[in-house]
Each structure stands twice: as structure tokens, then as C-alpha cells.
Amino acid sequence: MATKTSVRSAQDLEKYSAPALSKGLDILELLATQTRGLKKAEVAAALDRSVSEIYRMLAVLQSRGYVMLDPESERYSLTLKMFEMSHRHPPTKRLSAVAGEIMEEYAHLLNQSLHLAILHGSDILVIAQVDPPDNNITAVRLGARVPITYTASGACLVFKMPKDRIDALCARSPNTTRDMLRQFDENIEQVAREGYCQSPSLTISGIYNVSVPVFSYAGEVAAALTTPFIRRLTNAGDPDLEACRTAMIEAGQKISDALGAGAALDDQPS
């Protein structure tokens, strides 16, 4: 039996309902479940709405950057705008806070700079960066945005995505050559196979980028942890590239564990 409070709350919600907003949210929630997108008639049928009203909503969502239309397939799909918005929210700060101490530990252990990046559109966005004690370093600036196709971080961030979505992101990366795309594909395959990416830098000669994915509570890729590995001629005692790779895998696992990686999946009933 409903209480007076619950009835009053339901009445208040009905009083302040916004049908247009509800339709827009219904569309976003529906498209979030689709890997290939949907045609407007399919969206209308799924939501039991007319094609004309769905078309108007899709037009607005497209103009605001929340959905995109593939002109060849005539399918609508979500852009990464909501993903980007979510990373302006405190969870990104928590990710940086959780990773910070571990990054400091491994920067000193390896005598290398480390940075943490998230996906931002078709770029990586560096949200945390630490330097080692050595005077000679190679580092990526905090707040830097770099096309995913230029980076090992990018391969770690997208390796679990469907290929058509990866291709769409790559198409938005400026000045990407065929050789870069081939290297990027190889990097993605390496992450899927080995759990890390180790590849020569496409922007600085002599640098090897070693990157590992960081996983969230939901088991999704939350970030990429990377070091632009340099070999100093005056520091013979520094860990070599193989030792650096092993340590980076360990550091990525520690950050993932601190985020409760995959715990949401474990909590689901079997």
C-alpha cells in the first residue's frame, strides 16, 4: 500500500514532467546499448514513437553533439560527448588521487617519467604526470591532448572497443598516415594479446613507450598508464626496458586493484 508521502512524490514528479526531455533521454539510453547504431525507424519502433517525433529529437541531439549519423548506413550512434562530460566529474579526480602515490613509487623505482591518460574524443588526455629524481627526463605535459593514433596509451584505451568504433575515432585523428594506422593496429593487437603495449614513439626518436590499461570497478578500461622510456648513458644501473615493462604491468595492476577492478562483475549473481 502506497504511503501519502510516496503518492505525493509521484504526483509532484508528474507535475514537473518534461516529455521532450524524457524522449531525448530514452534515445540516449537506447543507443547506449547498441554497438552498430540504429536507423531512425528502428529507434522509433523500439521506443513506440512516431518517426517524425524521433527524427526531431535526433536532429537536436545531433546538433548538440550527443549523437552522430553515418550517412552511408543512415544509422545513429552515440558520440563520446557524455563520456567526456563524465570525466569532468569528481571520479576523474579520484582516479588521479588513487594513481598518484603508485605513480610516484614507480617513477622513483624506474627512474622514468610516468603519465596517466583517459580518452577524450579521438585524443588521449593526460590527467596525471610524475617525474623521477633524475635531472634528465622525457615527460608528457599534464593536460596534453594527443591523437590516439600517435600513442601507445591510445591503443590501451580502445583495445576492447568494436573495430568500427575504433575506425571512426582514427578517422578523426589529423595527419595520420597509413604506416601510423598499421602500427596502431599492431599496438591494439599487442594489448589484447599481452596486456601491454611497447612500441617506438611516433613523435620522438629513440623513445620507447610502455603502456598498460587501468581497469575500473565495472571492469572497463578507465585509463592508460604510460612511461616514455629513455636509456641514459650515464646511469648504467637503471632498470632496462624489459624490467621497466614488468614493473609497469605491476603498477597498472595495483592502480586497477585500488579502483576495485571488476568487482561489479564479481558482485553479480551467477
Number of C-alpha atoms within 10 A of each C-alpha: 4 7 8 9 9 11 11 12 12 11 12 11 11 10 9 8 11 10 9 11 11 11 17 17 14 15 22 18 12 17 19 13 11 12 13 15 22 20 16 19 16 15 23 18 13 13 14 10 13 13 15 12 12 21 15 12 18 23 14 13 18 17 11 11 14 17 22 20 19 12 8 6 11 13 17 22 25 25 19 18 14 13 14 14 10 12 16 10 10 10 11 16 14 12 22 19 12 16 24 17 13 15 28 16 14 21 22 16 15 21 23 25 25 27 25 28 29 25 26 19 18 21 23 26 23 23 20 22 24 23 21 21 13 13 7 12 15 17 17 20 14 15 13 12 19 20 22 27 29 22 26 32 36 28 29 32 27 21 20 14 12 11 11 11 15 17 12 11 19 18 14 15 17 11 11 15 11 9 9 15 16 12 20 21 15 15 24 24 17 18 22 15 10 11 15 28 29 23 19 18 17 16 9 10 8 13 17 20 21 27 31 29 31 29 23 21 18 15 17 14 21 21 30 26 29 30 29 24 26 18 16 13 7 7 10 9 7 16 16 13 17 11 11 20 23 12 16 25 20 14 20 24 17 18 25 24 16 16 21 15 22 16 14 12 12 12 8 7 5 5
